[in-house]
Amino acid sequence: MTIDHPEILPSEDAAQTQAAVDSAPIVVGTPTANSKEPSDREATKSLERRLLGGPRTLKRREVAAGAGISLLSAKKLWRALGFPNLTDDEVAFTERDLEAILTIVENVREGYLSEETAISITRSIGQMTDRMVIWQIEALVEDLVQNKKLTDREAREQVLKILPTLIEPMESVLLYAWRRQMNSAIQRQVLRVESGLKASAEGRTGEEDDAPLPLARAVGFADLVSYTSLSRRMNERTLAQLVQRFEQKSAEIIAVGGGRLVKTIGDEVLFVAETPQAGAEISLALAEEFRADDFLPDARVSLVWGRVLSRLGDIYGPTVNLAARLTALSEPGKVYCDALTASTLSGDKRYIVERQQSHEVRGFGEITPYILARGEGEGLSLD
């Protein structure tokens, strides 16, 4: 994206030469003529106008012109938000679309954001909100299927009637949560960074592979045992319950422990904490809670205290890779950590570390894992 650049703004050639993706406008469940009654179609159109902030009155070139940028720049922002290309002839945009694009562009023009950063932040909003709204709609559908005994199709139709009353409340909570999460992230990612790096220097030579990375974090994985074989034997409802219970329990434990759930990947959860002690409490609680749960299988859990790179809402670096490798070595219901993490926690009476047999680990050579177990104290209070 180039903002107010003389070589880009007047020219539409670059945009015109890109292959457009043939795609229908973004709507909420627009029905076909044969599948809906007129009243339902009108309800859907009314919901769309409410969500989009008004009727579709603009074409993509008009949006670009209104924002004072080239069509190519506008398309970059539109794609970053996660939306498909539309053709020049489609009247697909509203005044709110123009306002959103203009807001991003003005932050670049004022010098608050570089073009690359603007695209990255815009992409973060698009990707996170996409997952969020799918999650919310499926939660509503599942509730209607389970508690109202509707079929899946009936439930999805009913969601159209429920959503109008939920838009403002969900929007209000979304803004509240964003502000609260931003405040927490400032504490973790800005204010306490130096103290974390100083704490992580203990027991290190400064020549470790992760030494140049900017954040000190306890990185943990929890991986459900025998998930693949279990999922093959489960019906849709039982599998959904297992996945939801796993993610819900994981998220609650990580939050109570003061950590951050980075992501879930099927049967695996990745989390970080600011101190090795916080990471240990979360790891032990995950192993204990899954072991005590009659519905969920045991989990293999790992923990590594080291340094990471944080980008795109994810974390990267040797510390993350080592934690993943240790998860594969771990026994069901146990927490494995590496030698440095074990050394860091060994003087704390709340924890017991027990050396295990060394293993040759791809990318790391010979690694000596340690079992991390509960010592004195009761651990996290999850009530």
N, C-alpha and C positions, 0 to 999 in steps of 0.2 A: 504494500500500500504506500502510495506517495501522496502527500498532502500538499496542495498548492505548488506543485513542482511544474515549471513551465514546459518540461519535456514530456510530462505525463498527462496533465490535466486536459489540454485541448485534443489529445489523440485518443480515438476510440479503436484504432486498428488492432492493437494488441488484444483488446477485449473481444473484438469481433472474430478474431482468428481462433479463439478458444472454442472448443466444442461445447455447446450448451447441453445440459442434462435435461432431457424431456421429463418434466415432473409436474404433477398436479399441484395447485396451491395448497399450502399447509392449512388444514382444517381439522376440526375435532369431529371425527367420525361422520363425514358427509355421506349420507345414504344414497343408494341408487334409486331410480324412479320406481322400481318394482318392489323394493324391500321395505319402504317406509310409507306410512300414511302422510298426507300433506301436513298435518299438524306437527308430526314428528320432524319433518324436514324444516319447518319453520322454527321449531324449538332449537334445532341444531344451528340454523343460520343465526338465530338470536344469540345463542351462546357464543358462536364464533365472533360476532360483532362485539360482544362484551369483552371477550378475551383479547381481541386484537385492537380494541380501543375505537372501533368505528368501522364503516364499510371500506371495502377495497376500492380505492379511487386512483391509484398511481401505478405507473409502469416503472420498471427498474431504472430506465434512463432518467425518468423524472425524479426518482429518489436521489440518484447520483448528482443530478444537476442541482437539486435543492440543497444538497450538502456541500456543493461546490467542489466535488472530486470527480475523477474519471470513473467510467463504468467499471474498469478493471479494479480500481481501488474499492468501489462499493461491493463488487463481487467477492473480493478477498474478505471483507468484513462479514458479509452474509454467510460465506462458507465457514468462517471462524465461529460464527454462532451456531453452526451445525445444520444449516438449512441448504436444500439443493438449489441449483441454478434454475432460473425461470427464463422463458423466452422474452424477447423484446415486446411482443404483442400482448402478453398477459397482464391484465389489470389485477395485480396480486398484492399490492402494498397499501398500507394505510398511513395516515399522518403520523401515527405513533412509530411506525417503522422509520420514517424520515427523522423523527426526533431522536430515536435511539442511535442511528448512524451519525447524526450531527453531534450528539453528545460525545461520542468516541472521537470524532474528527477534531472537535474543538479542544479536547485535552491534548491532542498532538500539536495543534496549532499554537496553543498557549505554552508549549514546552514542558508540560507536566509529564508526558509520556513520549517515549520514542515510538516510531512506527512499529518496530518489532515488538516492543513491550505491549503496545495497544492491541496488536493481533493476539499475543499470548494471553493477555487478560480477557479479551473477548472470547477466545477459545475456551478458557477455563469456565466462563459463565455458561457458554453453550453446552459443553460436555456435562457439567455438573447438573444443570437444570434439566437436561434431557433425561438423565438417569433418575432424577428426583421425581419428575412428573410420571414417568412410566411406573415407578415404584408406587406412587400414590394411587394411580388408576387401578393397578393390579390389586392393591390392598382393598380398595372399594369393591372391586369385582369379587374377590375372594370372600369378603364379608357377606355380600349378598347371596353368594352360592351356599355358603355354610350355614348362615343364620336365617336367611329368608327362603332357603330351599329353591332358589331359582336356577335355571340352567345357565351355562356360561353365556350364551347369547342373550338371554333375558336380562342377566345381570349387567352386561355391557350396555344394553339399551337403557336400563334403569339408571346407570351412572350419569347419562345425559340429563336426567331429571334432578339428580341429587347435586350435581356440581354447581349450579347457580347459587345455591345457598352456602357453598363452601369456599368460593373464590376469595372473598374478602378475608375471612378468618385465616385461610392458609397463607394468603399473601402477607397478612400482618405478622404471623408467626415466622414466616420466611425472613422478613426484614429484621425482626427482632433477633433471630438466630444468627443471621449474617453479622450483625453488629457485635453480638456477644462472642461469636467465634473469632471475629477479627481482633477483638480486644485480647482474647486468649493467645492468638497467634503472635501478636506483637510481643507479649511477654516471653513466649517460647523462642521466637525466631529473631528477636532483636535485642531485648533487654538482658536476657540471661545467657546469651551465647558465650561471652568471654569466661564467665564463671564455669560453664560446662566444659570448655576446652581446658581450663586449668585443672579441673577435677580429673579429666580423662588422661592427663599427662603422667599420672602416677603409674609406675611400672613399665613405662614405655621408653624407648630409646630415641624416638623421633624419626626413625628410619623405616617405620612400618608402611605398608602399602597405602594405608588410609590416612597417613599423617598430613598430607596437604589439604584434606577435605575440611570444610568450614564448620560443621556442626558435630558436637559430641552427643551421641544418643545410644540408649539401650535398645537394640533391635531384636524383636521376637517374632517367631512364627508359631502357629498352632495348626496342626494338620490332623483331620479326623482319620482314624484308623479304619481300613476296609470300606471306605466310602463308595468306591466304584462298584464293588460286589453288592453292597447293600442297596445302592440306587437301582441296580438291575432288577432287584426283587420287589421293589416298592411300587405301589401305584402312584398316580399323579398327586393325590392329596397327601399321602404319607410322606412322599419325597419333599413336597412343599413345606410340610410341617417340620421336617428334619432340618432343611436348609434355613428356614426362618428361625427356628429355635437356636441353631448353631450361631447364626449371625447376631441374634438378639442377646444371647448370653455373652458372647464375645464382646460385643459393643458395651454392654453394661459393666462387665468386669474391667475392661480397659479404661472406661470413663471414670469409674470409681477409683481406680488406681492412679488417676492423673495422667494417663497416657493418651495416645492418639491412634485411632484405628486408621491405618493408611489405606488398606484395601482388603477386600475379600476376593478370593479366586476359587470359586466352587467350594471345595471342602477345606480351604486353607485361609487363614487370616494372618495379615502382616500388621504389626503394631510397633510403635516407638514410645519411649519414655525418656525423660530428661536425666534421670540418674540410674545407676545400676541397681540400686535398692528398689526404686519404683518398678523397674523392669522385672526384678526378681519377684516382687509381690504379685504383679500381674501374671507372670508366667506360672507361678505356683498355684494361684487361684484358678487359672484356666484349666490346668491339669486336674486339680482337685474337683472342680465343679463338673467337668465332663465325666470324670470317673464316678461321681456320685449320682449322675443323671441316668435314670432307667431307660430313657428314650434314645439318648445320644450315645454313640460309641466313644471309647477312650480317644484321647488326642496325644499325638507326639508334639512336644513343645521344645523350642530352643530359645536361647538368649545369648546375645553377644554385645558387650559394651565396647563401642569404638566410635569411629567418625564416619559421617555420611555426607553425601551431597543431596540437597533437597531441591527438586525441580518438578514442575507440572503436577504438584500435589503428591508426588511419589518420592521415594528415596532410592539412592544408588550408591554403589561402591563395594569394596571388598567385605566390609562388615555385613552388609545385606547378604552377599553371596555365601559367606561363611555360615551365617545363621540358617540359611536355606539348606546347606549341606548337612549341618548338625541335625536338622529336623529329620532328614532321611536316616540318620544313624540312631536317633533316639528310640527308646523302647516305649510301647504304649503306656500312657499314664505317667510318663517321666518327663523331667525337664533337663535338657542337656545344655551345657555352656562350654566355652573354650577356656584355655588355661588362664588367660589374662583376666577374664571375667571372674573365674573361680578365685583367683588371687585377690581381686578387689573385694570380693564378698566374704572371703574366708575369715576375716577378723571380726565379722558381725555375728553376734550370738543368735540372731534370728535365722541364720542359714547354716546348712551343712553341705559341704562339697566333697564328693567322693570320686577319686580318679578312676578312669576306665581304661580299657585296652586301647592302644593307639590304632589309628586307621589311616590308610593312604587315601587322601581325599583329592579328587580331581581339581586342579587349579591351586591347591594349597600344599600339596605334599603330605607329609605325615602330621596328623593332627591327634592330639590327646584330648578327648572329651572328658568332661566331668558331669556327674549327676548332681543337680542342685535340689536339695530337699529342705523341708521345713525344720527349723531349729526351735528356738524359744519364741513365744508369742503366738498370737492367734491368726495373724495375717489380715487380709482385707475384710472389712465388715460390709457384706453385700446387701443387707436389709435396707 
